[in-house]
Amino acid sequence: MASNFWTSTHYKELKDPEEINVVHPLDAQRGISLEDFRLIKLHMSNYISKLAQHIKIRQRVVATAVTYMRRVYTRKSLTEYEPRLVAPTCLYLACKAEESVVHAKILVFYIKKLYADEKFRYEIKDILEMEMKVLEALNFYLVVFHPYRSLPEYLQDSGLNDTSMTHLTWGLVNDTYKMDLILTHPPHLITIACIYVASVYKERDIKTWFEELSADMNIVKNIAMEILDFYENHRMFTEERVHAAFNKLATSP
């Protein structure tokens, strides 16, 4: 794995938000809207987390898997790449990349446990076949730098490394993977944005620390606004709307 973000494939793969917020023509033909697209990606991010909890996989692996899944859909359609197969395959691939290997048969066992619908109760061969397609969709770029990496150092430097702030900022970072931030911003800026949100919420004045950073605070505040917008709109992401979006995928254009 590359040790420097700025020379890594992750940095080279960063995209503008306008490139992320695009519905593939094949999906659009089925009536998938941008909102549907976001809902499905959020649902599959949550599914990856749920699957990982059953298998006892650490959060960093989950974050890598979600990043892979979101990267795939910057290039491929939901129609051609069934999300309910892509998501567990990305988790399987992330386990390998993060040296936290899980046997495919264990993954398949919990897929079948979580999905009642026979159509989505995949076998090992399905995962292995999709793994190659996912690798190709990722251009075989598997390096992911996460906001977690710089979080302890920044909390220490800012004087916010007490238990309450650590739990809050860690939770905020976890939630950023329910959005596409990891595809559009350097991870250290996401970390700073989470600390910014937490410091405002907890009324902790670290203005001087932010001023001493070499980070662009305009970008940091924009990321913070995206996080807050997500929380504001999260209650609208109902299961009914997710099912409606998936039903569109199942229809012929």
Buried (B, 14 or more C-beta within 10 A) or exposed (E): EEEEBEEBBBBEBEEEEEEBEEBBEBBBBBBBEEBBBBBBBBBBBBBBBEBBEBBEBEBBBBBBBBBBBBBBBBEBBBBEBBBBBBBBBBBBBBBEBBEBEBEBEEBBEBBBEBBEEEEBBBEEEBBEBBBEBBBEBBEEBBBBBBBBEBBBEBBEBBEBBEEEBBEBBBEBBBBBBBBBBBBBBBBBBBBBBBBBBBBEEEEBEBEEBBEEBEBEBEBBBBBBEBBBEBEEEEEEBEEEBBEEBBEBBEEEE
